[in-house]
């Protein structure tokens, strides 16, 4: 079903992942005062949240034959089949170029917000010593 409303754009934003990242980054980075272990944790959190932003672009929801909402992964042939999809034509949910464009921009938005966070910058930047 195509989006014809302004609210459809809001659904495409990686707000849940960004919220989770903003919630966890002070804990993972020890509020910017960290050691080597915190650097690895910060990098892992960035990678996991970045993957989630991109992966969410390749998922979709549908109403199954049981009348309930189900979620699946979009493939080239259609939505990855689930047991509740008996008798449903899920080939309309094919992988398209727009999915890759959306994944790229979601990842870009997250990268900007994640890498410019104060705690992330403090942890991942190298200290320059001028002699």
N, C-alpha and C positions, 0 to 999 in steps of 0.2 A: 504494500500500500504506500503510494508516494506521499511525501510530506507536502502539505499545502498550507501549513500553519507556522507561525514564528516559533512555536514551542518545539518543533522538530529539531531545530538547530540546537536548542538547549540539551536535548537528549543525546546529541553527538559529542558533547564536551566531556573531557575526562575528569569531571568534578569529583567523583568518588575516589579515584586514585590519588588525585592531588590532595584531597582532604586527608586521606590515610597517610600520605607522605608528610604533610604538614603536621599531623598529629604525632608521628613516630620520629621525625628527624631530630627534635631536641633530645629525645631519649637515646637514640642511636649515637648521636655525636657528642653526648655529654655536654650539651649547650655550647658547642664549639671548642671545648677544652678536652682534647682527646689524645689518645695514644695510637699505636699502630693497629690494634684490634678494632678501635672505633673507625679507623679509615676503611678497613675491610668491610665492616658492617654498613657503613655509609654507602660504599660502592655497591654492595649487594642489594641494599634497599633501592638505590637508583635503578639498578638493572631489573629487579623484580617489578617495580612499579612501572618502569618504561615498557617492559614486556606486556604487562597488564593493559596499558593504554593501547598498544598496538593490537594485541589479541582481541580486545573487546570490539574492534572494528570488524572482525570476522565472525561475529556471533549474531544471532537473531532469535526472535521469539515467534511462536505460533500457537494457535489453539489446536490441541490434539483431538483425536476422535473421542476421547473421554470428556471433552469440554473444559479441560484445564490448560493453563499456560505452560508451555514447555520451551526450553531454550536449546539451541543447537549451534553447531559450528558450520559455517557456510563453506562449501566446497565447489569445485568446478561443475559438478553434476547437480548440485542442489544442496539443500540442508542435510547434514549428516543424519541418517535415519535413527529414529528412536522407537522404542516399543509402542509408544502411544501414537505413532504416525500411520497406523494401518489404514489404508484407503485414502490417504491424503496425498495430493500431488505437491511435493516439496521442491520440484524442479524450478519453480519461480524464484527461489532464494539462491540464485547462482552467484558465484564469485565474479565481481565486475571490477573494472578499472577504478571506479569511484571508491571501492572498499580499500584499495591500496593507497589512494590519495588521502582518504580519511585517516587511515592508520598513520601515514607519514605526518600529517598535520597534528594529529593527537599527540604523537610522540614528540614533535617539535614544541608544542605548547608545554608539555610536561617537562621537556629538557630545559626550556627557558626558565620555568618556575622552579624546577628542582635544582638546577645548577647555579642559579642566582640567589638561592636562599642563603641567608647570612651564615647559618651554622654549617651548611655544606661548603661554602667558600672558605670558611676558617679551617675546616678539616682537610679539604682536598688541595689547597694551594700549598706550594712550597715556600718556605721562608727564605727570602733573599737576604744574604748578608753582604754588605758592602764594606770592603776593607780600605 
